[in-house]
Amino acid sequence: MKENILNGAETILECLKREGVETLFGYPGGSAIPLFDALYDSNIKVVLSRHEQGATHMADGYARQTGKVGVVLVTSGPGATNTITGIYTAMMDSVPLVVLTAQTITSNLGKDAFQECDTSGMTFTTVKHSYLVKDPNDLPRIMKEAFHIAQTGRPGPVLIDLPKDVLAGPCTAPFTDEMDLPGYKVPTYAKESDIDEAAKIIQNSKKPLLLVGHGAMISGASRQVKELAEKINAPVTSTLLGLGTFPANHPLSLGMLGMHGTVFANKAIVEADLIFSIGSRFDDRITGKVEEFGQNAKIIHIDIDAAEKNKILKPDVFLHGDVKLVLEQLLPKVSSLKTEAWNKTIDTWKKRFPLSYPRQGGLRMQHVIRTLSEITQGKAILTVDVGQHQMWTAQFFDANYPRQLHNSGGAGTMGFGFPSSIGAAIGNTTGWPVFSIVGDGGFQMTMSELSTAAIHKLPIKILVLDNKYLGMVRQWQDMFYDKRYSSVDLEGNPNFVKLAEAYGIPGLRARRNADVAKVLQKAIDYNDGPILVHFECEKEDNVFPMIPAGASITSIITETPKVKLEKPTGST
């Protein structure tokens, strides 16, 4: 009797099943045919995107929503290179992906064969790790290692480049749980001596501030963060990607800090005598002028990535380990602090500097977001694109739960918002509606995925906030470049309702603030697939508060200045 030997493609699918993969996102091509052929008889669901970048953002949204590894499968050459933006987006935000890229046959490597490219070389700086497989018998081990690396420690994308002959060739190696990863260790608990030093600093604090980042969410440390805040009675501010880890409706919440954060969160950074960074990497969007950040404060920093130690600023104590486990170490060693005067001061700032927006004029994006938050009572999944609408979502939507608000943070990738909602919708088990909050600029970069959403009848509510500008760039040109609006006017935007209808998706439109609640409720009530709502918004509206890039936190601007400002030293 002939032994049933799997080929490379069949081996990969068996490995995916062993990792619990139920869905992958991709686009076929010549070199990838063996894998797609094997998928024909597989129970793994394939979501066919309309562009490889879209597939990668879908896998990213799925990973952010579920906490599982998102899987991408594309062909060689341009199929692989089209994923780079999505891979880079995931890398910057520590999102676990396994990206399978097909490749020309091994004998053609380095010979400029059709659709050959150095995929590993091109993606070297945008992945956590990568493999070029030359022997089918290496596949069981490599697949096991790839999933382990992607989702442990600081998560990130892992790329596996697969020559076509490797996919077609026989694999006789057994499936294994063993891995050959010398030097790769996953941090757990921090040193006890460091924990003791951190506890001592906390107990001596009169003005503590917790700064919660994405690492806390990834770690699943929401409960521990809340317990610590309540135990020491410390206010809590969040980075963009940390929003939802600590409830926005909690009395100790200060919302987001940084460039477009609340005035009271930024004032707390200036006045605090302790800044406790919990899974935040002190990126430039929150620090501003680094040498003036937290000048009056002791700094404690928890991070699972040792490379973050002293990278931006030097903390008094660096706690190297998993956020959730480190907080569990620390909690028994701290007790209630006398912070009544500190919290009273902050409450005064909250009353003096509330988030607000103009009520006169045309339809305001801020009003759309605030109304959405109120109608859903904060129980919704939001995937957000990049620009002014992104900052207004961070400001005006009350994120009270982890993994409900998905942003491209580190990369700031326009085009991320809509395709990531497809992955989030597929991975959504909350029963809450999924909204894709997009601007007219970013949406047009990946709107071809409307067909993907329609085919799979995903009940996504696509909210197009259309101001007919690249709004954030226009804002900078308005404030710092004498209103010299260069290449930001999006004249020629389509009729987004008719565009949706061309894909068989119903569309709604709103032009007035008074219409917002009604059309949002109609969108929420529609569950027979995706629906698009086109909001025709005020053209020239600016996001405030704002700290110019590279400036001190004390340079915060709360309204359009009446004098010309110096051009900022940092990037948008």
Buried (B, 14 or more C-beta within 10 A) or exposed (E): EEEEEBBBBBBBBBBBEBBEBEBBBBBBBBBBBBBBBBBEEBEBEBBBBBBBBBBBBBBBBBBBBBBBBBBBBBBBBEBBBBBBBBBBBBBBBBBBBBBBBBBBBBEBBEEEBEBBBBBBEBBEEBBBBBBBBBEBBBBBBBBBBBBBBBBBBBBBBBBBBBBBBBBBBEBEBEBEEEBEBEEEEEBEBBBEEBBEBBBEBBBEBEBBBBBBBBBBBBBBBBEBBBBBBBBBBBBBBBBBBBBBBBBBEBEBBBBBBBBBBBBBBBBBBBBBBBBBBBBBBBBBBBBBBEEBBBEEBBBBBBBBBBEBBEEBBEBBBBBBBBBBBBBBBBBEBBEEBEBEEBBEBBEEBBEEBEBEBEEEEBBBBBBBBBBBBBBBEBBBBBBBBBBBBBBBBBBBBBBBBBBBBBBBBBBBBBBBBBBBBBBBBBBBEBEBBBBBBBBBBBBBBBBBBBBBBBEBEBBBBBBBBBBBBBBBBBBBBBBBBEEEBEEBEBEEBEEBBEBBEEBEBBBBBBEEBEBBBEBBEBBBEBEEBBBBBBBBBBBBBBBBBBBBBBBBBBBBBEEEEEEEEEEBEBEE
